[in-house]
Structures are given as structure tokens and as C-alpha cells.
Amino acid sequence: MQDKKLQDTLERAQATATKAVKISLIACCVIIIFAALSLWVLLNRITATANLVIMQKEYEMSVENVEKHYNEK
């Protein structure tokens, strides 16, 4: 009788542990997905900032060229 009770308890403990491992694996996958999305957004922001800096330098150079041509006339 006690052996059966102990066996049932062990089986329930094993089932609970299995569910806990599955839940933790799912949570880890979700965290990895969110981390990847965060990294992707960060890289996009860095790229956008770099492109804005390049465009700003190009505009500054074109304004300087226009000023030079205007001052020459």
C-alpha cells in the first residue's frame, strides 16, 4: 500500500517536473525571440542614424558648393 502511494507520489512529482521544464523552455524561447527583436531594432536605429549623418554631410557639402558659386559671382 505504501509502495503504491510512494509510486503515485513519484509519478506526480515526475509529471510536475516535466511540465516545469517544458514551461521554462518555452519561456527561454520567448525571451530569445524578444532579445533578437530588440537587437534587430537596435541595429536598424544605428543604421538609420549612420545614414542620416551621411546625408547631413552631403547636404553640408552641397550648401558649401552653392555658397562658393554664389560668392564667385
N, C-alpha and C positions, 0 to 999 in steps of 0.2 A: 504494500500500500504506500509506504513512504517512498519506495523506489519510483513508483509511478508518479507520485506527487513531485518528487525531485526531477524526474524526467520532463514532466509538463512545464515545470518552472524553467528548466534549462532550455527547452524548446521556445518558450515565450521570450526568454532573455536573448536567445539567438535571433529570433524574428525581429525583436526590437532593435538589436544591434545592426542587423541587416538594413532595416528601414533607416536607422540613423546614418549609416554610411551612404546610402543612396541619397538622402536629403543633403548631406554635406557635399557629396559630389555634384549634385545639381546646383547647390549654392556656389561652389567653386567655379563651375562653368558660367553661371550668370555673372559672377564677379570678373572673370576673364573677358567676357563679352563687353561688359561696361568699361573695363580698362582699355580694351582695344579701341572702342568707340572714342574714349577720351583722348587716347593717343592720336587717333586719326584727326579729330577736331583740332588738337594742338598743332599737328603738322600742317593742316590746312591754314590755320591762322598764321603760322610762321611763314608759309609760302606767300600768303596774301600780303603780309607786311613787307616781305622782301620785294614783291612785285610793285607795291606802292612806292617803296624807296627808289626803285629803278625808274619808275615813271616820273617821280618828282625830279630826279636828276636830269632826265631827258627834257622835261619842261623847263628846268632852270637853264640848261644849255641852249635851248631854242630861244628863250627870252633874252639871254645874253647875246645871241647872234642877231636877233631883231634889234636890240639896243645898239650893237655895233654898227649895223647897217643904217640905222636911223641917225646915229651921231656922225657918220661919214657924210651924209647928205646935207 
